Amino acid sequence: MSNRIIGFILLMLSFSGGWLWMDYQQALTMPVIVNPVLIEIEKGDSFHQITEKLLAQKLAIKPIWFKVIAFTKNASTKIKTGEYELTSGLSIPEILDVFVLGKTKKYSITFPEGWSFKEIRQEIDRSPNLQHTLSGLSQEAVWHEMSKDKNDAGNILDDNVIGPEIPKVIPPDNRQLPEGLFFPDTYFYEKHTSDMSLLKRAFDKMQQILRQEWLNRAEGLPVKTPYEALILASIVEKETGEKSERPQIAGVFERRLQQGMMLQTDPTIIYGMGDSYQGDIKTKDLTTATPYNTYMNFGLPPTPIAMPGRDAIHAVLHPVDGNSLYFVAKGDGTHVFSATLQEHNAAVDKFQRKKK
């Protein structure tokens, strides 16, 4: 072989090697995503299948360099399953980092303060990215599923006492309803998270908040357990959206309990009416016997009527002192508080009856 041929071969090898090196360097730094894409890596997906899913989304990657870069980063066996939202401008190494770190796409669901468990269920049913395992189950059946799964539901379902002298914050055995036991908040989750798992997170957060507030409660309260505090807090939550008034309203209800008066609060009537409530309360509704009719029954209703937020819970455990026993809505979101029935009737005449 002549020196000229050998020189030509060496030149071509050098050129090819240089081109490959530049191509590799470009693969390390060049963005391969123009528009955001969703990629779901499922359990059992091979590295080849993951590569094919990326190519199917028209990402500008070369499989050979994708494999080489994954090998150099020791990433091919560390990729986590899940749904990923890959943003524009990412390079191959950055995509692999997203997969290895498990930075999956997060969805959110919000449970507002004052919602009932029925409304929570409806919101969960409207969330297509959740895994639905509770569809068709009654409230009692949902609570049964939560309480029997002791390992996942947490010690709150097992122990009679949690922490130093804190009674368990779950319904008595004869009240198998989960109403009010979930904390109102926005919860973030990955695709295919189960609805039960989401409920348990909200349940655990309510336990945490209620236990913290119970430990720091004022003395001499008529509510004797955290569950009773939760019941009253749910009523306070439904009575007003004005944060500053909640301790006052809590004070009214607690003085009523201490003096043996009925609570006579409309939100409990509405809750007891269930689906028959059509937007207003009639006289016959006040005299219809239900466990939640606080115009006929003394004391607290048997369960919460909604999810109270932390402000309502705090208000019940730190009510404002005073002598008011009545309050009436003014129509602007606030209330007038009265110490006597005569004062209350005058306030009703001024703010309610004249409007009608």
C-alpha positions in Angstrom: 0.0 0.0 0.0 1.5 3.3 -1.0 2.2 6.0 1.5 -0.3 8.2 -0.3 -3.2 5.7 0.3 -2.1 5.2 3.9 -2.1 9.0 4.4 -5.5 9.3 2.9 -6.9 6.6 5.2 -5.4 8.3 8.2 -6.8 11.6 7.2 -10.3 10.1 6.8 -10.1 8.4 10.2 -8.9 11.6 11.7 -11.7 13.5 10.0 -14.3 10.9 11.1 -13.1 10.9 14.6 -13.2 14.7 14.8 -16.7 14.7 13.3 -17.9 12.1 15.8 -16.4 14.0 18.7 -18.1 17.2 17.6 -21.4 15.4 17.1 -21.1 13.9 20.6 -20.3 17.3 22.1 -23.3 18.8 20.3 -25.5 16.0 21.7 -24.3 16.9 25.2 -25.3 20.6 24.9 -27.9 21.0 22.1 -31.5 21.5 23.2 -33.6 18.6 21.8 -37.1 19.8 22.8 -38.9 22.6 20.9 -42.3 22.4 22.6 -43.2 20.8 26.0 -44.1 17.2 25.8 -45.6 14.6 28.2 -43.8 11.2 28.5 -45.0 8.4 30.7 -42.4 5.8 31.7 -44.3 2.7 32.9 -43.1 -0.1 35.1 -41.1 -2.6 33.0 -40.2 -0.2 30.2 -36.8 -1.0 28.8 -34.2 1.7 27.9 -35.0 1.0 24.3 -38.7 1.5 24.9 -38.0 4.8 26.7 -35.9 5.9 23.7 -38.7 5.0 21.3 -41.2 7.0 23.3 -39.0 10.1 23.1 -38.6 9.6 19.3 -42.3 9.3 19.0 -42.7 12.8 20.4 -40.4 14.1 17.6 -37.5 14.9 20.0 -34.3 15.7 18.1 -32.2 13.0 19.7 -29.9 10.4 18.1 -30.4 7.0 19.9 -26.7 6.2 19.8 -25.8 9.3 21.7 -28.7 9.0 24.0 -27.5 5.6 25.0 -23.8 6.6 25.3 -24.7 9.6 27.4 -26.9 7.5 29.7 -24.1 5.0 30.0 -21.5 7.7 30.9 -23.9 9.1 33.5 -24.8 5.6 34.8 -28.4 6.6 34.3 -30.0 3.8 32.2 -30.8 1.6 35.3 -31.8 4.5 37.6 -34.7 6.0 35.6 -37.9 6.2 37.7 -41.3 5.4 36.5 -44.0 8.2 36.2 -45.3 10.9 34.0 -42.9 13.6 33.0 -43.5 17.0 31.5 -40.3 17.8 29.6 -40.0 21.6 28.9 -38.6 23.2 25.9 -34.8 23.8 25.8 -33.7 20.6 27.6 -30.7 18.7 26.4 -30.2 15.0 26.6 -28.2 15.1 29.9 -30.9 17.3 31.4 -33.7 14.9 30.3 -31.8 12.0 31.9 -31.4 14.0 35.1 -35.2 14.6 35.2 -35.8 10.9 34.8 -33.2 9.8 37.3 -34.4 12.3 40.0 -38.0 11.4 39.4 -39.2 14.9 38.8 -42.6 13.7 37.6 -45.5 16.0 36.6 -47.6 17.0 39.6 -51.3 17.5 39.5 -53.3 19.4 42.2 -56.7 19.1 43.8 -58.2 21.6 46.2 -60.6 21.0 49.1 -61.9 24.4 50.2 -62.8 25.2 53.8 -66.4 24.4 54.6 -66.8 21.6 52.1 -68.7 18.4 53.0 -67.3 14.9 52.4 -69.8 14.6 49.6 -68.3 17.6 47.9 -64.8 16.1 48.4 -65.9 12.9 46.7 -67.4 14.8 43.8 -64.1 16.7 43.3 -62.1 13.5 43.4 -64.5 11.8 40.9 -63.9 14.8 38.5 -60.1 14.3 38.7 -59.1 12.0 35.8 -55.5 11.6 36.8 -56.3 9.9 40.1 -56.7 6.1 40.4 -60.4 5.7 41.5 -60.8 2.9 44.0 -63.7 4.3 46.1 -66.3 4.9 43.4 -69.7 3.7 44.5 -68.8 3.2 48.1 -70.9 4.9 50.8 -69.4 7.2 53.3 -69.5 4.5 55.9 -67.7 2.0 53.5 -65.0 4.6 52.8 -64.3 5.0 56.5 -64.3 1.3 57.0 -61.7 0.9 54.2 -59.5 3.6 55.9 -59.8 2.3 59.4 -59.1 -1.3 58.5 -55.9 -0.5 56.7 -54.0 0.3 59.8 -50.5 0.3 58.3 -51.3 2.9 55.8 -53.8 5.0 57.7 -51.4 5.6 60.5 -51.3 5.2 64.3 -54.3 7.5 64.6 -56.5 4.6 63.8 -54.8 2.2 66.2 -54.0 4.0 69.4 -56.3 5.2 72.1 -53.9 8.0 72.9 -51.6 9.9 70.6 -48.7 11.7 72.1 -48.9 13.1 75.7 -52.5 12.8 76.9 -54.1 13.5 73.5 -57.1 11.3 72.8 -57.6 9.9 69.4 -59.3 12.2 66.9 -61.7 9.8 65.2 -65.4 9.3 65.5 -66.8 7.1 68.3 -67.5 3.6 67.2 -71.2 4.3 66.7 -70.5 7.2 64.3 -68.9 5.6 61.3 -68.8 8.7 59.1 -65.6 10.5 57.9 -67.3 13.9 57.8 -65.0 16.7 58.8 -61.9 14.5 59.2 -60.0 15.8 56.2 -58.0 19.1 56.2 -59.0 21.7 53.6 -56.0 22.4 51.5 -54.5 22.0 48.0 -52.8 18.7 47.6 -50.3 17.8 44.8 -50.0 14.3 43.5 -48.6 12.2 40.7 -50.7 10.6 38.0 -52.2 7.2 39.1 -52.1 8.2 42.8 -55.1 6.5 44.4 -58.0 8.4 45.8 -57.6 6.6 49.1 -53.9 7.7 49.3 -55.0 11.3 48.8 -57.7 11.1 51.4 -55.2 9.7 53.9 -52.9 12.6 53.4 -55.8 15.0 54.1 -56.8 12.9 57.1 -53.3 12.9 58.5 -53.0 16.6 58.1 -56.2 17.2 60.0 -54.9 15.0 62.8 -51.7 17.0 62.9 -53.4 20.4 63.0 -56.1 19.4 65.5 -53.6 17.8 67.8 -51.4 20.9 67.8 -54.3 23.2 68.5 -55.7 20.9 71.2 -52.4 20.9 73.1 -52.5 24.7 73.3 -56.2 25.1 74.0 -57.6 27.5 76.5 -58.9 26.3 79.9 -62.5 25.7 80.9 -63.9 24.9 77.5 -67.2 23.0 77.2 -65.8 20.8 74.4 -64.1 17.9 76.2 -62.4 16.0 73.3 -60.7 16.9 70.1 -63.6 15.4 68.2 -66.1 17.6 69.9 -63.8 20.6 69.1 -63.9 19.5 65.4 -67.7 19.3 65.4 -68.0 22.8 66.8 -65.3 24.1 64.5 -67.2 22.8 61.5 -70.3 24.8 62.6 -68.2 28.0 63.1 -66.7 27.4 59.7 -70.2 27.3 58.1 -71.5 30.3 60.0 -69.1 32.8 58.8 -66.3 33.4 56.3 -65.1 36.4 58.2 -61.9 35.3 60.0 -62.0 38.0 62.7 -65.5 36.9 63.8 -64.9 33.3 64.3 -63.7 33.6 67.9 -66.8 35.6 68.7 -69.1 33.1 67.1 -67.3 30.3 68.9 -67.8 32.2 72.1 -71.5 32.4 71.6 -71.9 28.7 71.0 -69.7 27.7 73.9 -71.6 30.0 76.3 -74.8 28.4 75.0 -73.4 24.9 75.7 -72.2 25.9 79.2 -75.7 27.4 80.0 -77.6 24.4 78.7 -79.1 26.3 75.8 -79.7 24.8 72.3 -77.2 25.9 69.7 -80.0 26.7 67.2 -77.7 27.1 64.2 -79.0 26.9 60.6 -76.0 25.1 59.0 -76.8 22.0 61.1 -80.4 22.1 59.9 -79.2 22.3 56.3 -76.8 19.4 56.8 -79.5 17.3 58.3 -81.9 18.0 55.4 -79.4 16.5 53.0 -80.5 16.6 49.3 -83.9 17.9 50.3 -82.4 21.3 51.0 -83.3 23.6 48.1 -81.8 26.9 49.2 -84.0 28.0 52.1 -85.1 26.7 55.5 -88.9 26.6 56.2 -90.6 26.5 59.5 -91.3 22.8 59.2 -87.6 22.1 58.7 -86.9 23.6 62.1 -89.4 21.1 63.7 -88.4 18.1 61.7 -86.5 15.6 63.9 -83.0 14.8 62.7 -79.8 14.1 64.7 -78.6 17.5 63.3 -81.6 19.6 64.3 -80.0 21.9 66.9 -83.4 23.7 67.2 -84.8 20.5 68.8 -81.7 18.8 70.3 -79.4 20.0 73.0 -75.7 19.8 72.7 -73.5 19.2 69.7 -74.7 17.3 66.6 -73.3 13.7 66.3 -70.6 14.5 63.7 -69.0 17.5 62.0 -71.0 19.0 59.2 -68.1 20.2 57.1 -64.3 20.5 56.9 -63.2 23.3 59.2 -59.9 25.2 58.5 -57.3 25.9 61.1 -58.8 29.4 61.9 -62.1 27.8 62.9 -60.4 25.1 65.0 -58.3 27.8 66.7 -61.3 29.9 67.4 -63.2 27.1 69.1 -60.2 26.4 71.3 -59.6 30.1 72.0 -63.1 31.7 72.0 -63.6 35.4 72.8 -64.9 36.1 76.3 -68.1 38.0 76.7 -71.8 37.7 77.4 -73.2 37.6 73.9 -75.6 34.6 73.3 -77.0 35.6 69.9 -75.9 36.8 66.5 -77.6 37.8 63.3 -76.1 38.4 59.8 -76.0 42.0 58.6 -76.0 41.0 55.0 -72.4 42.2 54.3 -70.7 39.1 55.6 -70.5 40.2 59.2 -72.8 39.8 62.2 -74.4 41.8 65.1 -73.9 40.1 68.5 -76.4 40.5 71.3 -76.4 39.5 75.0 -80.2 39.4 75.4 -83.1 38.0 73.3 -84.6 41.5 73.2 -81.5 43.0 71.7 -81.3 40.1 69.3 -84.9 40.5 68.1 -84.2 44.2 67.5 -81.2 43.3 65.4 -83.2 40.7 63.4 -85.9 43.3 62.8 -83.2 45.7 61.5 -81.1 43.4 59.4 -83.4 40.5 58.4 -87.2 41.1 58.6 -87.2 44.6 57.1 -85.2 43.3 54.1 -88.0 40.7 53.5 
